[in-house]
């Protein structure tokens, strides 16, 4: 962030899990989402990156409410809602980024 501070809002989802979102106080832009207890995985907003070219999506969530015109890549991990197990996503991301 170049200006403003990081602020946070908290809520519970249908499953009862505790989620939170962090956003810039200067512009209101969402930066990331996460869960508590922490699972070691954050949902980072790609538009917040200075250079988004290195970021490759590992999965597409909430496909049940995707826009009609959106076609995910053929080999993408797809979830109708919020994933309950992030291991496949982490493994896929490591493979895509050649981290394994």
C-alpha positions as CSV (number, residue, x, y, z in Angstrom):
1,X,0.0,0.0,0.0
2,X,1.2,3.4,-0.9
3,X,-1.1,5.4,1.4
4,X,-3.8,4.7,4.0
5,X,-3.8,1.9,6.5
6,X,-5.0,-1.7,6.5
7,X,-8.4,-2.1,8.2
8,X,-10.5,-5.2,8.8
9,X,-14.1,-6.3,8.8
10,X,-15.3,-9.7,10.2
11,X,-18.3,-11.9,9.5
12,X,-19.6,-15.4,9.7
13,X,-20.5,-17.5,6.6
14,X,-23.3,-20.0,6.2
15,X,-21.2,-22.8,7.6
16,X,-20.6,-20.8,10.8
17,X,-16.9,-20.2,9.9
18,X,-15.3,-16.9,10.8
19,X,-14.0,-14.9,7.8
20,X,-12.4,-11.5,7.6
21,X,-11.5,-9.0,4.9
22,X,-8.8,-6.4,5.0
23,X,-9.1,-3.2,3.0
24,X,-7.3,0.1,2.4
25,X,-8.7,2.9,4.5
26,X,-7.7,5.5,1.9
27,X,-9.6,4.1,-1.1
28,X,-11.7,1.2,0.4
29,X,-10.2,-1.3,-2.0
30,X,-10.2,-4.9,-0.7
31,X,-6.7,-6.3,-0.3
32,X,-7.3,-9.9,1.0
33,X,-9.6,-12.3,2.8
34,X,-8.9,-15.0,5.2
35,X,-10.4,-17.3,7.8
36,X,-10.0,-17.8,11.5
37,X,-8.6,-20.0,12.8
38,X,-5.9,-19.2,10.3
39,X,-5.5,-21.9,7.6
40,X,-2.3,-20.4,6.1
41,X,-4.3,-19.4,2.9
42,X,-5.4,-15.9,1.9
43,X,-7.5,-14.8,-0.9
44,X,-5.5,-12.0,-2.4
45,X,-7.1,-9.5,-4.8
46,X,-5.1,-9.6,-8.0
47,X,-5.9,-6.0,-8.9
48,X,-3.9,-4.9,-5.8
49,X,-0.6,-6.2,-7.2
50,X,1.9,-3.8,-8.7
51,X,2.8,-6.4,-11.3
52,X,0.0,-9.0,-11.6
53,X,1.8,-10.8,-14.5
54,X,3.4,-13.4,-12.2
55,X,0.1,-14.3,-10.5
56,X,-1.5,-17.4,-12.0
57,X,-5.0,-18.5,-10.7
58,X,-4.8,-21.9,-9.2
59,X,-8.6,-22.3,-8.8
60,X,-11.9,-20.6,-9.5
61,X,-14.4,-20.5,-6.6
62,X,-18.1,-19.6,-6.5
63,X,-18.7,-21.0,-10.0
64,X,-22.4,-21.4,-9.1
65,X,-22.7,-17.6,-9.4
66,X,-20.2,-17.0,-12.2
67,X,-21.1,-14.6,-14.9
68,X,-22.5,-16.3,-18.1
69,X,-19.6,-15.1,-20.3
70,X,-16.9,-16.5,-18.0
71,X,-15.2,-19.6,-19.2
72,X,-12.5,-21.0,-16.9
73,X,-9.5,-22.7,-18.3
74,X,-10.1,-26.4,-19.2
75,X,-7.6,-27.6,-16.5
76,X,-8.7,-25.3,-13.8
77,X,-9.8,-26.4,-10.3
78,X,-13.5,-25.4,-10.0
79,X,-15.6,-25.0,-6.9
80,X,-19.3,-24.2,-6.8
81,X,-18.8,-22.4,-3.5
82,X,-16.1,-21.9,-0.9
83,X,-13.6,-24.8,-0.8
84,X,-13.4,-26.7,2.5
85,X,-10.1,-28.2,1.7
86,X,-7.4,-25.9,0.3
87,X,-4.7,-28.6,-0.1
88,X,-5.5,-29.2,-3.8
89,X,-5.4,-25.5,-4.5
90,X,-2.0,-25.0,-2.7
91,X,-0.6,-28.0,-4.6
92,X,-1.9,-26.7,-7.9
93,X,-0.4,-23.3,-7.2
94,X,3.0,-24.7,-6.3
95,X,3.0,-26.7,-9.5
96,X,1.9,-23.7,-11.6
97,X,4.6,-21.5,-10.0
98,X,7.2,-24.3,-10.2
99,X,7.6,-24.3,-6.4
100,X,7.4,-28.0,-5.8
